[in-house]
Amino acid sequence: MKIKRLLFEILTIIFGNFLYAAGVVFFILPSGLITGGTTGIAICINHYIGLPVPYFVFGFNVLMFILGLFILGRKFALTTLISTFCYPIALELLQKKAGNYVVTDDLLLCTIFGGVCIGASIALVIRAGASTGGLDIPPLILHKYFRLPISISLYVADCVILAFQAFFNDREKVLYGIVLVLAYSIILDKLLMLGTNKMQIKVVSNRSKDIKDAIISEIDRGVTLLHGRTGYLEKEMDILLSVVSNREIAKVEKLVHEIDEDAFVMISRVSEVRGRGFSAGKKYL
């Protein structure tokens, strides 16, 4: 089981790196767009001294890999080692295969699809427990020690890199570059949270026992009873707390109001849930 999971993670990391390289080769480089990350730094270096983008990316990735090895640990370093070599190799291979092939000349389409490829690729690799290497590692270190959101750290770093590229690009390309960074930052943030955010529901009702039994039997979700007292009538009662998936929330709300149409229901989104029924399998007693 562990071997299958490890193999799946390795394949995910490889696919993520090829997807990243595809976004750069087919959308960013042909259109002359500016971007952030290691690729953005490489574009700057290439402009001033002519060093090929894949060569700089490889050298920078090795340097960041060493940093990640000492700070983020061996397991992280081993999975990131794949990206350290895979991304520059994928970049070189796709550049040679693509030649002068252009998917589209439309700058807006290149910006959107380039952002989708980069954002999705980084999210895939991070969810596999690694990174695409290079400039993705410092935000992961900041997240580990200061709990700073990865997407925000990447966005700030990318803005600095964009500022340097603005010196040798026209204003329109700079604006498109900002849109590109925004696009993949948003996609990255959404995909990192995909499957982890849930809905929390609190119910204040005179029929709390009936509602509790219905949620457990019909929705198959756990319920916590919080002892409380109403503010106006100062009546003692149990407040139900349950966490359900996005798809289940409408069914639960309907169920509650079928039992007690006067029930007071509060619904909120929680960013992550860990425990039985979510991050671990259900356990029936």
N, C-alpha and C positions, 0 to 999 in steps of 0.2 A: 504493500500500500504506500509506504514511504517512498519507494523507488518510483512508482507511478506518479506520485505527486511531484517529486523532484524533477522527473522528466517533463511533466506538464509545465512546470515553472520555467525550465530551461527553454522549452519550445516557445513559450509566451514571450520570454525576454528576447529571443532571436527574432520572432515575428515583429515585436514592438520596435526593435532597432531597424529592421528593414522597412517598416512603415514610416518611421521617422526619416530615413534616407530617401524614400520615395517622395515624401512631401517636399524635401529640399531639392531633389534632382528634377522632379517633374513640374513643380510649381514656383519655387522660390528663386532658384538660380536662373532659369530661362527668362523670367519676367524682370529680373534685376531688383527684386524686392529686398528690403533690409529686414533683418530678423534679430532675435536675441539669442541667448544661450551660447554654447561653444561655437556653433555655426556662425553666429553673428560676429564673434571675435575673429574667427577664421577669415570671414569676408573682409574685415578691416585689415588684417595682416596681409591678405592676398592683394588688396588694393595698393598698399604702400610698398611692400617688398616683393610681391609676386609669388610668395610661398603657396603651393597648391593647398586647397581647403582640406582634403583628406589627410595630408601630412601633418598639418598643424593640429587638427582634431585628434589624431592619434597621440601626438606628444602631450597635448594638454590633458587628454583622458588618462594617460599613464600617471601624470603628476597628481591628478585628482583621485585616482585609484589608491595611490599610496596614502594620501590624506585620509580617505575613507577607511582604509585598512586599520589605521591606528586609532581612529576615533569611533567608527561605527561597528567595528568588530570583524572577525574572520568570516562569519557566515555571509554578512552583507558583502564583504569584499570578494568572496568567491563567486557570488551571483553577479556582481557588478563587473567582475573580470570578463565575463562574456560580452557585456556591452562595450567594454574598453577596446576590445578587438573587433567585435561584430559591426559596430556602427561605422567606423572608418572603412572597413572592408566592403560593407554594403554600399557605402557612398561611392567608393571607387568602382565597384562592379556595375552599379546602376548608371554611373556617368559614362562608362565605356559602352555599355549596352544601349543606352538611350541615344548617345551621339548628339545629333542636332534635332532630335525629335521634340516637338512642342505639343503639349496637350491642348492648350488654349492660350491665346494672346490677350485675353481679357484680364486686366489687373485685378478686378474685383473677384472674379472666379478663382484666380490664383491665390488671392489673399484668404478667401473662405476655405478652399480645399487644402491649402497649405496649413492653415490653422487647425483644421479638423485632423489632418494626419499627425501633426506634431503633438497636439493635445491628447489625442487618443493613444498615441504611442507611449508618451511619458506615463500616462495613467496605467496602461497595461503593465509596463515594466515595474512601476512602483508597487502596484498591487501584487506583483509576483515576488515582492520582497527585495528588489534590487533598484537600480536606477539606470538611466541611459548613459551614465558616466558624466565626466566633464563638469559643467556648471550646475548640474542637478544635485551634486553632492553637498556643496555648502548650504543650500536651503534645508536639506535633510538633517544636517548637523545642527542648524539653528532650531529646527523643529524638535529635535531630541532634547536639547538643553533649555530652550526658552519657550517651547510649544507654539512658536510662530507658524501660521499656516503656510504650507509649502507653496501654494499657488501665489500668495502675496509676496513671499521672498523672491520667487522666480520673476514675478512681475516687476519688482523694483530693480533687480539685477538687469533684466531685459531692457528696461527704460534707460538705464545708464549706457548700455551697449548701443542702443538705438541713437542716443545722443552723439556718440562718437561717429557713427556711420552717417549722421546728418551732414557732416562737414563735406562729404564728397558725393552726396546724392541730392536730387532736386526735391523741392518741398512736397510735391505730390507723392513721391516714393516714400518720403518720411511719414506722411499721414497714413498711407497704406500699411506701412510697417507697424505703426501704432495700433491700427485695427487688427493686424495679424497677431500681435502679442496679446491684445485683449481677447481675441477669438480663442487662441489656444489656452490662455489662462482660465477662461470661463469653462471651456470644455474639460480641461484637466480637473478643475474643482468639482464639476458635476459628476464626472466619471469616478473620481476617487470616493465620492459619497454614494455612488450607485449601489443599491442593495443593502446599505447599512442604515439609512435613515428610515424611521418608523413613525407611526402616529400614536400619541399618548391621549387617552380619553379618561376624563374624570366625570363621575356621575353622582349627583346629589339627589336622592330619591327616598320616599317612604317605603318603597318596595325594593330596597337594595338586595335582599336575599334572593328574590325571584330573578332579578337582573343578573346577579352573580351566577346563579345556577344556569341561566340561559346562555351566558357568555362561555362558561366552561363546557357545557354540553353541546351547544350548537356551533360555536365559533372555534372551540378547542384552544382557547387561550387562557392563561392564568389571570387571576384577579387578586388584587391586594385590597384589604379593607382598612381604611383610615378612619379612626374614630374622630368624630367632629360634632359641632353644635352650630345650629343656624343662628345667624346674627339677630334677626328680627324677633322670632318667636322663642329663641334660645332652646330649641328642641334638640335632644340628643339623637344622633343617627350616624350610620356608617356611610363614608364616602368611598365609592368604588374607584380604583385605579387599575387600568389595564393598558397594555401596549400591544398594538396590532399592526399589521402591514397596511400599506396604502390601499390595497384592493379590498381589505376587510372593513375599513372604517365606515363606509356607507351602510354595510350590512349590520354592523354593530349599532350604529345610530338608529337605524330603522327598528332593530330589535328592542332597543331601550324604550323608544317611544310607543311601541306596541304594548309593552308591559305597563308603562307609566307615561302618559302623554304630557304630564306636568313636570317630568324629570328635568333637572337643570344639568345640561351637558356642556363640558368644556373640552375642546379638542386642540391639541398643539402638536407640532412636529418636533421630534427629537433627532439629533444628528447621528447618533449611534447607539445601538443596544447590544449588550453582551450578556450571555446567560442562557439558561435552558429555554429551548424553543426558538432561539435566534442564532447566537454564535455556537451553541452546543445543541445536541439533539434533545428532543423531549423525553422526559422520564415520567412514566405513569406509576402511581402507587396503588 
